Amino acid sequence: MGTTPNRSAVQLSLSDSRHGPATSASWIGRLVMLGHRAARWHERHPDRQLVIALSVPARDLAATLIGCGWMLATPAPRLQSAREVSASIKRGTPVRMVTDTRVVADFFHGVDTALDRIRLSAQWPFERIRALAVLPSLDGPRVRPLDRPGAVTRMAGLADGWEARMCRPPADLALIGTLSWLREDATAFLGRGGELEPIATILLPEDSHAATWSTKLYAASRLEDDLLLPGDLRAVILDGGTASTYLPAIEAPVVIAVLDRSLADESAAEMIVQYRNSRGNPVSVEHDLHWPPPAGTEALGFWVSL
């Protein structure tokens, strides 16, 4: 984060609607802060894999909130100007463009030098373009309104460079669990001081209709089919017992497993303890990460060599 507020002062709220009613509780901010603390720990220990296992009374929204904290810890990228980018790419290259009001994912078709415009499916004056970046792939043009930074993203110091962030957001986080639940959690709203913003604006989950996306969502059942996770992931959040059983196979530098105590099956918890006992070195979440767990939440932390 650009600024890190005192954790005892952060009181966040959740709602199913932008206009409330909202539920405010200390555990909401604590879970968001865990993602941030894990990102900072990784910066200090790049050669170690941090593993945190959480046992929560119910895991609703927990993985999503932790993921928000991870995303809020990443500053905006430094991008070349739109003119510089357009001068260095070939026709047909997929790109993402951000203007004052829109996010456009489309294919580059050249530059009209006479009119000083970039050609995508439509032509756009360079003076309206705030950020432009090349995409690795694109299945078709997409255009969406540009969401503005809300109270939580402003608190994190991410309002500066917002257009660059929306143009090339971090792409190093994956959430693995029950896909329908993860997608539903991402439709909730997170706020502070009575102002709510979509969690999707922070998390930027992959979506077939989104013009900008970041966080990858995977069904835990697909791991059984030898799903290969991208090698550039820096954090993976395992939501639930089924996803958590794949912990030993995850090679990302940060892995956070969320276990639900409302379920009787303790096999995932036992596996994590065995993994810690065989390979792990202890990490205190309170002293090493400076993160006190919320009431009713138990946390186990350790690291293994990468």
C-alpha positions in Angstrom: 0.0 0.0 0.0 1.1 3.5 -0.5 0.2 4.2 3.1 -0.4 1.7 5.8 -3.1 2.8 8.3 -2.9 1.7 11.9 -4.5 -1.7 11.9 -6.5 -1.0 15.1 -8.1 2.0 13.3 -9.2 0.3 10.2 -12.9 -0.5 10.4 -14.3 -1.8 7.1 -17.7 -2.8 6.1 -19.4 -5.3 3.7 -22.7 -5.2 1.8 -24.5 -7.0 -1.0 -25.4 -3.6 -2.5 -23.5 -0.4 -3.3 -26.2 1.5 -1.3 -26.2 -0.9 1.7 -27.2 -1.7 4.4 -23.6 -2.6 5.3 -22.2 -4.7 8.1 -19.2 -3.2 9.9 -16.8 -5.4 11.9 -13.1 -5.6 12.9 -12.6 -9.0 11.3 -13.3 -7.6 7.8 -10.3 -5.2 8.0 -8.1 -7.9 9.6 -8.6 -10.3 6.8 -7.9 -7.6 4.2 -4.8 -6.7 6.2 -3.5 -10.3 6.1 -3.2 -10.2 2.4 -1.2 -7.0 2.7 1.1 -8.3 5.4 1.8 -11.5 3.4 2.8 -9.4 0.4 5.2 -7.4 2.6 6.7 -10.5 4.2 7.3 -11.9 0.7 9.2 -8.8 -0.3 11.6 -9.3 2.7 12.0 -13.1 2.1 11.9 -13.7 -1.7 13.7 -17.1 -1.4 11.1 -18.5 0.9 7.5 -19.8 0.5 5.2 -18.4 3.2 2.3 -20.7 4.1 -0.5 -19.5 6.4 -3.4 -21.8 7.3 -6.5 -20.1 8.8 -9.3 -21.9 10.7 -12.4 -19.7 10.6 -15.9 -20.2 12.0 -17.3 -19.8 8.4 -15.2 -19.0 5.4 -17.7 -16.8 3.6 -15.8 -14.0 1.8 -12.6 -14.8 3.7 -10.5 -15.8 0.7 -11.9 -12.8 -1.3 -11.0 -10.3 1.4 -7.5 -11.7 1.8 -7.1 -11.4 -1.9 -8.2 -7.8 -1.8 -5.4 -7.1 0.7 -2.9 -8.7 -1.6 -4.1 -6.6 -4.5 -4.0 -3.4 -2.4 -0.4 -3.9 -1.6 0.7 -3.6 -5.3 1.4 -0.1 -6.6 0.6 1.1 -10.1 3.0 0.1 -12.9 5.2 2.5 -14.8 4.0 2.6 -18.4 5.4 4.1 -21.5 3.2 6.8 -23.1 0.5 5.7 -25.5 2.5 7.1 -28.4 5.6 5.1 -27.4 3.7 1.9 -27.1 1.9 2.4 -30.4 5.2 3.0 -32.2 6.6 -0.3 -31.1 3.9 -2.8 -31.8 2.6 -4.5 -34.9 -0.9 -4.4 -36.4 -3.2 -7.1 -34.9 -1.6 -6.9 -31.5 -4.1 -7.1 -28.6 -3.9 -4.1 -26.4 -5.8 -2.5 -23.4 -6.4 1.2 -23.5 -7.7 3.5 -20.7 -9.3 6.9 -21.3 -10.9 9.2 -18.8 -14.1 7.3 -18.8 -13.5 3.8 -20.4 -11.4 0.7 -20.5 -11.0 -0.8 -23.9 -9.5 -4.2 -24.8 -9.1 -4.4 -28.5 -6.7 -5.1 -31.4 -4.3 -2.5 -32.7 -4.7 -1.5 -36.3 -2.2 1.3 -36.6 -2.0 5.1 -36.2 -3.6 7.9 -38.2 -0.8 10.4 -38.1 -2.8 13.1 -39.9 -5.6 13.0 -37.3 -3.3 12.0 -34.4 -5.4 9.0 -33.5 -4.9 5.4 -32.7 -6.9 2.9 -34.7 -8.6 0.0 -32.8 -12.1 -1.1 -33.8 -12.8 2.6 -33.6 -10.4 5.6 -33.7 -9.3 7.3 -30.5 -7.5 10.7 -30.3 -4.2 10.3 -28.4 -5.1 13.3 -26.2 -7.9 11.1 -24.7 -5.7 8.1 -23.9 -4.4 7.9 -20.3 -2.7 4.5 -20.6 -2.0 1.9 -23.2 -0.4 -1.6 -22.7 0.0 -4.8 -24.8 -2.0 -7.8 -23.8 -0.7 -11.4 -24.1 -4.0 -12.5 -25.8 -7.6 -11.5 -26.3 -10.6 -13.3 -27.6 -12.5 -10.2 -28.9 -13.0 -6.5 -28.3 -14.4 -5.4 -24.9 -15.4 -2.0 -23.7 -16.5 -1.1 -20.2 -16.8 2.1 -18.1 -13.8 3.0 -16.0 -14.5 2.5 -12.3 -13.0 5.2 -10.1 -11.1 4.4 -7.0 -13.3 4.0 -3.9 -12.7 4.6 -0.2 -10.6 1.5 0.4 -8.4 1.9 -2.7 -7.9 5.6 -1.8 -7.0 4.6 1.8 -4.4 2.3 0.3 -2.8 5.1 -1.7 -3.8 3.7 -5.1 -5.7 6.7 -6.5 -2.5 8.1 -8.0 -1.7 6.1 -11.2 -5.2 4.6 -11.2 -5.5 4.6 -15.0 -2.1 2.8 -15.4 -3.2 0.3 -12.8 -6.5 -0.4 -14.6 -4.5 -0.7 -17.9 -2.0 -3.2 -16.6 -3.0 -4.5 -13.2 -1.0 -7.1 -11.3 -1.5 -10.6 -12.5 0.1 -12.6 -9.8 -2.8 -13.8 -7.6 -5.1 -16.9 -7.9 -8.0 -18.0 -5.8 -8.9 -21.7 -5.9 -12.1 -23.1 -4.4 -15.7 -23.5 -5.4 -15.8 -21.3 -8.5 -19.5 -20.3 -8.2 -18.9 -19.2 -4.5 -15.7 -17.2 -5.4 -17.5 -15.4 -8.2 -20.5 -14.6 -5.9 -18.2 -13.3 -3.2 -16.6 -11.0 -5.8 -20.0 -9.3 -6.4 -20.1 -7.9 -2.8 -19.1 -4.4 -1.8 -16.3 -3.3 0.6 -16.3 0.1 2.2 -15.1 2.5 4.8 -16.8 5.4 6.4 -20.1 4.8 4.7 -18.7 4.6 1.2 -18.8 1.3 -0.6 -17.0 0.1 -3.7 -17.2 -3.2 -5.6 -14.9 -5.9 -4.5 -14.5 -6.7 -8.2 -12.9 -3.2 -8.7 -10.2 -4.2 -6.2 -9.8 -7.9 -7.1 -10.4 -7.6 -10.8 -11.4 -11.3 -11.2 -11.1 -12.9 -14.6 -14.3 -12.6 -16.5 -15.3 -13.2 -20.1 -17.0 -9.8 -20.2 -14.4 -7.7 -18.3 -12.2 -5.2 -20.2 -9.6 -5.4 -17.4 -8.8 -8.4 -15.3 -6.2 -9.6 -12.9 -7.0 -12.3 -10.3 -7.3 -15.8 -11.6 -10.2 -18.0 -10.3 -9.9 -21.8 -10.5 -12.2 -24.6 -9.4 -10.5 -26.9 -6.9 -11.9 -29.8 -8.9 -9.7 -28.9 -11.9 -6.6 -29.5 -9.9 -7.5 -33.1 -9.9 -7.0 -32.9 -13.7 -3.4 -31.8 -13.3 -4.2 -28.2 -14.0 -1.0 -26.3 -14.5 -1.0 -23.0 -12.6 0.8 -20.0 -14.3 4.4 -19.8 -13.3 4.2 -16.1 -12.6 1.8 -16.4 -9.7 3.2 -14.9 -6.5 0.2 -15.7 -4.3 -2.4 -18.5 -4.2 -5.4 -18.5 -1.8 -6.9 -22.0 -1.2 -10.5 -21.6 -0.2 -11.8 -24.7 1.7 -10.6 -28.2 2.5 -10.7 -29.6 -1.0 -8.5 -26.8 -2.4 -6.2 -26.9 0.7 -5.2 -30.6 0.2 -3.2 -29.4 -2.9 -1.0 -27.2 -0.8 2.2 -29.3 -1.3 1.9 -29.0 -5.1 1.6 -25.2 -5.1 4.9 -23.4 -5.8 3.9 -19.8 -5.5 5.8 -17.8 -2.9 2.7 -17.2 -0.8 0.0 -19.7 -0.1 -2.9 -19.0 2.3 -5.3 -21.8 3.1 -8.8 -21.0 4.5 -10.4 -23.9 6.4 -14.0 -23.9 7.6 -14.6 -25.2 11.2 -18.3 -25.5 10.5 -17.4 -28.7 8.5 -16.6 -31.9 10.3 -13.8 -33.0 7.9 -10.4 -32.3 9.4 -8.3 -34.1 6.8 -7.1 -30.9 5.2 -6.0 -29.5 8.5 -4.2 -32.7 9.4 -2.4 -32.7 6.1 -1.2 -29.1 6.5 0.2 -29.9 10.0 2.0 -32.9 8.6 3.4 -30.7 5.8 4.6 -28.1 8.3 6.2 -30.8 10.5 8.0 -32.4 7.6 9.3 -29.3 5.8 8.3 -26.1 7.6 10.0 -23.5 9.7 7.8 -21.6 12.1 6.5 -18.1 11.4 4.5 -16.2 14.0 1.7 -14.3 12.3 1.5 -11.9 15.2 5.2 -11.2 15.6 6.7 -11.8 12.2 3.7 -10.6 10.1 2.4 -8.2 12.7 -1.1 -9.6 12.2 -3.3 -10.5 15.2 -6.0 -12.9 14.0 -9.6 -11.9 14.5 -11.6 -13.3 17.4 -12.6 -16.9 16.6 -9.8 -17.4 14.0 -6.8 -19.6 14.5 -3.7 -19.2 12.4 -0.7 -21.4 11.7 2.2 -19.9 9.8 5.5 -21.4 8.5 7.9 -21.1 5.6 9.6 -23.6 3.3 12.5 -23.0 1.0 11.6 -22.3 -2.7 
